[in-house]
Amino acid sequence: MKKPELLAPAGDLEKLKMAVVYGADAVYLGGKKFGMRAAAGNFSTDDFEEGIAFAHRHGAKVYVTVNIFANNKDLEELPAYLKSLQELGVDAIIVSDPGVLAIARETVPGLSCHLSTQANTTNWRSALFWQEAGIARIILARELSLAEIAEIRRRVTVELEVFVHGAMCWAYSGRCYLSLHLAGRSGNRGECAQACRWKYYLLEEKTPGVYMPVEEDSRGMYILNARDLCLIDYLGRLAAAGVNSFKIEGRMKSAYYVATVTRAYRRALDAYLRDPDYVVDPALHAELQAISHRPYSTGFLEGNPGLWGQVFDSAQQVTSHEFVGVVRSYDPVAKRAVVEMRNRFAAGEKLEVFGPRTDCREFVVTDLRDAGGEPLREAIRVQEHVSLSMPEPVEEYAIIRRRLARV
């Protein structure tokens, strides 16, 4: 069996680097146009050059989203944009629109094309159609069961990619018009307002102003709020079913999310490849609780989850930890780490640190200093660089976090 790929999100340059150093075999990202995440940081030409060079230097591939449903006016700029991506050295583009695919095949025939989940491929005959159209990989719809994925694999030779972790869209394969109608922002053109996470009430036509209690509590009713996907326990079965790439959702999530989830899935996948009977370490499940998320489910992998696939009482996300900072450098002689802050922390506080190759450990903040070397009792400015004593070595890109008190 060919080693499956672990594919991580890269909403901006920092997240790309985090994904790569924490174990991703490939990353997917978007430029400033033609992608489905307009609100993500996305990549300028300079960012593309640096990010692609960084990924390739570490043996990782780069896939760029060109997966909006295009209007006529979009097609005018598309050929030049595709040529620029090819010149930059991207490894593949992700498309959903047949017209975009046709232009790509004509303009950059040597550039591999992956089919977006937005194309909602739910059966083997559709997969065969796209294979014959020149698609190199199909990102399958998230509404498929394990048996359906295996059936598609038996019928086609094209590579198959499956989402294994992250937020689930309420609409079928993400093709949603709710945001456009309620907020004037089209989710199919990368501008989703996440209207499915809003609080809704039922209103009867002839009784205006009377909100109907649809089994709601004081917080309202979240009728469109899907659970997050977590398939870390299914990597072996998905690999056996012929899946080539395991995809983590989250281009708009934090660098902490990208690092933590990529690291957990990297460790689980490597353990499975060493031992097909591997059972996921509970510590990896605990790591996936440490990032902000909605309650997890296995999505449609074992069949339609029905009402259990939704969270009706709250749209709030939960987590066991808070992101504090990223280690930018470590001086082994002075035994000090330079940390870029993401949340305030104070001298004497107990925190946790883990790196791309090192396990999580606790430590107490001591000898905290600002960039000029002046002592600090508390570091409070986000993005500021501070230094602290760290007797045990830490890696560049290591994550520092605090455990939150249980409520």
N, C-alpha and C positions, 0 to 999 in steps of 0.2 A: 504494500500500500504506500502510495506517495504521501509524504509528510504533509498533513493539512496546514494551511496558512492561518496565522492569527492576524487579523486585520483590525486596526484601531483607528479611532477618529482623531483628526487634527484640525481643530477649529482655528488655530493660529500657529505661528512659528514655535512658540514655547511648547504648546501641546504636542506638536509634531516631535520635538526633541524628547519630550517626556515619554511619548508612546514608543519611540524607537529604543531609547535606553532601557525602558522597562520591559522590553521583550517582543514588541510587535514585529512581525515579518513584513508587514506592509502598512501603509497609512492611506486614508482617503481624506481629501480636502477639497476646498473650492476656491476659485478665483473671485474677483470682484463682480462677476456677472455670470449668467447662465447656470447658476447652481441653486439648490433647493434650501439653502440656509443663508439667506441674505443678511440675517442679524448676527451670524457668527463673525469672528474677526476677519477670516478669509485672508487671501494671499495677494500681495502686490507682486510685480515682476521681481523686485529685489528679494522679497520673501520666498518666492518660488525658487530662485536660484540658490539661496542659502539652504532652504529646506530640502530641496532635491539633493544637493551636494551632501548634506548631513546624512540623509537617509541612505543614499547609495554608499557613502563611506562606511556605514555600519551594516551594509548588506541588506537593507530594507528597500522595498518598492514603494512607488508613489502613484496613486490613482487620483485623478481629478474629476470632480463632478461637473457634467455639462448636461444636467438632467431636468431642466425646466421643460414644461410643455410650451414649445416655442410659438410665437406669433410671427407673421410675415416679416415685420420689421427686425426681428431678432436675427433672421437669416442673413441679413446684409453684412453684419460684422462677424458672423460665425466662422467662415473660412480662414480669415486672418488670425482669429483667436486660436483655432485648432492648430494652425501652422506654428504659432508661437509656442504652444504647449509642447509640440513635437520637438521644436528646436531647444526648448528648455530641458528636455530629456525625461519627461514623464513616462511612466511605464504603461499606463492605460488611461482611457477616459471612461466615465460612467454616463450612459445616455438612457433616455426613456422614450424619446420621440422618434418615430420612424424617419421623419424628414431630417432630423439631426444626424441620425445614423447614416442615411444616404449621403449627406454632405461630407461626413467624416470619411466614409469609404472612398469617396471621390477625391477629397482634398489631402487626406493623410492616410493613404491605404496601408502604410506600414505600422500605424499606431493601433494597438489592441483596443477593442471596444467591449466594455462590460455593460450588461443590461440592468438598469436600475430596478429596484423593487417597485418603483412607481408604475412600471409596465405591468404589474400584477400577473406574473406568470404562475398559474395555478394548476397546469396540467402538462402532460408530456408532449401533446401535439403542439401546443404553443411553444414549448421549449425547442422542439424540433424545427419549427418555423424560424425561430430566431437563430438557431444554429446554422441553418441553411442560408440565412440572410447575412452571415459573416460575424455574428456575435461570438466572442471568445469565452465569455463567462456570463452566466445568468444569476442575478441576485434574486432568489426565489421570494415569492410573496410570503408574508409572515402568517398567513392564514392556513398553512399546510401542516398536516400531521407527519409524523416520522414515516409512516407507511406510504404516504403520498410522495414524500421526498424520495424514498427508495424506489418507487415505481418510475418516477421521472428519470432517475439515474439509470435504470435498466434500459431505458428507451433512447437515451442520447449520450453523446460522447463529450459534449461541451462541458466546461467546468461549471460547478454549482457552488454558490455562496449562500450562506444562511445566517441571519441575525441570531446571536446567542445571548445578547445582554443589552438592556437599556429600555428606554421609554417605548411604549406601544402606542401607535396612533389609533384613535377611535375609528377613523374612516378606513374603508377597505383599501389595503395596500397604500395608505397615506393619501389617497386621491380625494381630498376634502374641499368642499365649497363653503363650509360653515364660516370660516374666518373671513372670506371675501364678502359674504352677505352681511355679517354682523360688524365687521371692522374695516371693510374696504381693502383688505390685504389678502392677496391670493396665496394660499398655501401651495398651490401648484406652480407658483413662480418664486418660491423661496421666501415668502413674507408672512408665514403663518403667525397669527396672534395667539395661538393656543386657546381658542375659544372653547375647546372641549374641557378645559380645566376650570372654566368659570362656574359660578354658583347659579343654578337655575331654579325657578319656581313655575308652577302650573297656574295659568290664568284662564278662567272661563269667559267666553265671549260676552255673555249677557250680564256678567257681574264684575265690571272693571274695578280694579283696585283691590280685589279679594284674592289673596294668594292661597292656593290650595295646598294643604299639608300632605304631600305625597310621601308619607312615612318619613318625614324629615325631622331633624332635631333643630336646636336653636341656631346651628351653623348653616342650615340650608340643605340642599340636595344636590350632589354632584353626579348627575345622571350619565355623564359621558367620560368619566375619569377612569381610564384603564390602569390596571396594575402594570408594574414594570416586568420586563422579561428577564429570567435568569435560568440559563441552561447549562451551568457549569457541570452538573451531574450527568449530562447527556452527551458530552463531547465524544466519548467512545462509541456510543450508538450512532451518532451522526456521522462520525468518520467511517464506521462500518457500512453505513447506508450510502457512502460515496460522496459525501460533502467535501469539497476541496478547500473552502475558506470559511472560517468562523469570524463573523463580523460583530464588533462592539458598536452600539449606537452611542452618540453623544458629542457631536461637534460643537454644541453650545454649552457643554458641561465644563467644569473646571479642570485645570491641570492636575489637581489632586485626584479627581475622579478618573481621569485618563490613566495616571500612573498606577493607582490602586487596582482598578479593574483589569488593566492589561497585565499587571504583575500576577494577579490571582489566576487568570486564565492561562498565562504562560506556564505557571507552575503546574496547574492541573493537566494541561495538554502534554507537557513534557513527561509527567509521571505516567500518564496513560500510554504514551508511545514507548516508554520503557517496560510497562507492565499492563497488558490489555485488561487485566482483572482489577486494576486500580480503583479504589473507592476514594472519593474526594475527601481530603483532610478537612475536618471541621474548622480548622483554623482559617482555611480559605473562605468558607462560608462566613465566618466572623469578619473577615476583611471586607466582604461585599456588603456587610451591614454597616461598615465604617464610613461609607460614602452616602451622600444624600440621595434618597430613593423613595419611591412609593412601595408598598408591600409587593413582594415578588410573586410571580406565577410562572408556569411553564408555557404560557401562551396557548397555541393550538397544537402543540407537538403531540399531545395525547388525545386530541379531539377538541371540539368546541368547548371552551371553558364556561360558556353561558354567563350567568350573573356573577359567578365567582371571579370572573376575569375583570370585574369592575370594583372600584372603591367608592362607595356612595356617601360616606360620612364626612370625608375631608379631602381636599386637594393638597394638603400639606405633605411635604416629604419628611422622612425620618432619617436619623443617622446616630451612630454611637460616638462619633468623633468630630472634631472641628479642625480644619486646615489652619496651620499656624505659619509655616514658612517653607522655603526651599533652600537647601544648602548650595551655595554657589562656589565655594572653595574650602579647602582644609589645609592648614599648615601643620604638618606632622612634627615639626620641631617645637613650635610654640604650643601645639596641641589646642588650636583654636579653629573654630568654624565661622565662616562668613555666611550669614543667613539673610535672604531676601524675605521680608515680612509679608504675610497675608492676613494676619490677625494679631492683635496685641497680646503680649505675654510679659511676664515679670520675673525678676530675679527671685530664686527660691521656689519657683513653680516646677511641678513635676510634669514632664512632657514625654512623648514617644517619638522615636526616629526610626525610619527604615529606608533602605536604598534599593537600587536595581538588583543588587546581588546579596544584600545583607538582610537578615531577619530583623523584625521589629524589637526594639528594646526601650526601656524607660531610662530617663536621666533627669537630673535636677539642673535647672538653669543657674549657672554661677558665673561670676565675673563678666556681667553683661556690659558691653560698651558700644558707643555709637561709631559712625564711620571715621570720626576724628580721633578715636581712642579714649574719649571721655566716658567715665562710668555712668551707667544708667540703672535706675531702679525698675523701670518699665519701658518696654519698646512699644510705641503706640502708632507710628506712622506707617501705613500700608505702603508696600513697595520699597521702603527704606532698607538699606543694608546695615546690619548690626553684626557684631561678633560676640562670641561667647566661648567659654572654656569647654573643651570636649576631649577628655582624656583618651577615650577610645576613638579610633579613626572613623570618619564618615565619608561616604562617597559624594562626589558632585552629583547634583540632582536628587539627593536624598530628601525625603519628605519629613517634615516635623509637624506633629499634630498633638492635640490634647483630647483626652477621653472626657466625654461629657457625663455629668452626673445623671444617673437613671431617674426618670420621673415616676 
